[in-house]
Amino acid sequence: MGTIKGSSIKVIKVVLTGHNVEHDNVVILADKHTMPYLDGRSRSTKTRLPLDALIQASIYDINIRDFAPFGIRQLVKFSYRFLSISVKSLARSALY
């Protein structure tokens, strides 16, 4: 996950406690090396995230598809695509 700074945790807390909480269920997946920065066990972070929103997992596929962007107030259609897919290949496919 790279370097986690206090500001990153503040952003995650805004997501967890911010908008339309009654309709959202936010879960953070982290590997065992990143988890101490999120659950408060690391001395380098003074804040922690709620334990019920954290799941330790080995994340082999970074392109997890079962999630939605936050901050949406109405139903919208969205799709995720690999960044490496070219516009030309999208034009030839049914995705475009």
N, C-alpha and C positions, 0 to 999 in steps of 0.2 A: 504494500500500500504506500510505501514511501515514507517520508518524514511527516509526522503528524504534529501540528503545532496547536497551541491553545485556541487560536482563531478558527482552526478547522473544527474543533470540538464545539465551539460556540455556534458555528453554522449548522452543525448537526442538531444541536439543541433547539435551534429555531425551527428546524424541520419537525422535530419531535413534539414541540409544544405550541407551535404556531397556529396555523389556519385549520379550520374545519376538523378539529381533532375528533369530533364524534363520528366522522366518516372515514377517517384514516387509521391505518394500522401500519406504523413504520417499524421496520426491523432492519438492523444493521448487521451484515455478515462480515466477519473478520477472521483472519487466520490466527493461530496461536501466538505468533510473534507481534501482531498488531493489537491483540486484545488487551494487554496491560495498559496501553495508552488510552483506551476507551473506557475501561472499567475502574480506573483510578489506582491501579497497582503500581504504576510507574511513578518514580519520584519527579520526573520531568513535567508531569501534568498535575495541576492542582485541582482539576475538576474531573468529574466522571459522568458518564451517561447512565441512564436508568438500566439496571440489569435485565429487566424484562424486555428490553428492546435490543438486546445483544445476543447474537448466536455465534458461537465459535464453529468454524467450518473450514475444511480444505476446499478452496475455490479453484477448481481446475479450469473452468471455462469462464473467462472474464465477461463474455457476452451473454450474461443471463438475460432471458427475455421476459420473465414473468413479473414485471414491475411497471409502474406508471410514473410519469413526472409529477412532482408535487406542485401544489398551488393551483390546480385545475378546479374551477367552480362548477363546471358543467361537463357533460359527457363529450368527449372528443375522440376522433379516430387518430391513432398515431402508429408509427412503425419504426423499428430500429434497423439500421443497415450498417454493414461494415464500412468503415471509412475508406477502405481500399477499393471499393466497388466504383468503377468509373461511370460517368454519365452515359457513355456510349453503351456499356453493357446493360445499364438500367433501361435505356431506350429500347433495347432488343428484348427485354424480359417483360413479364406481366407485372412486375413490381412498380414500374414507372407510370 
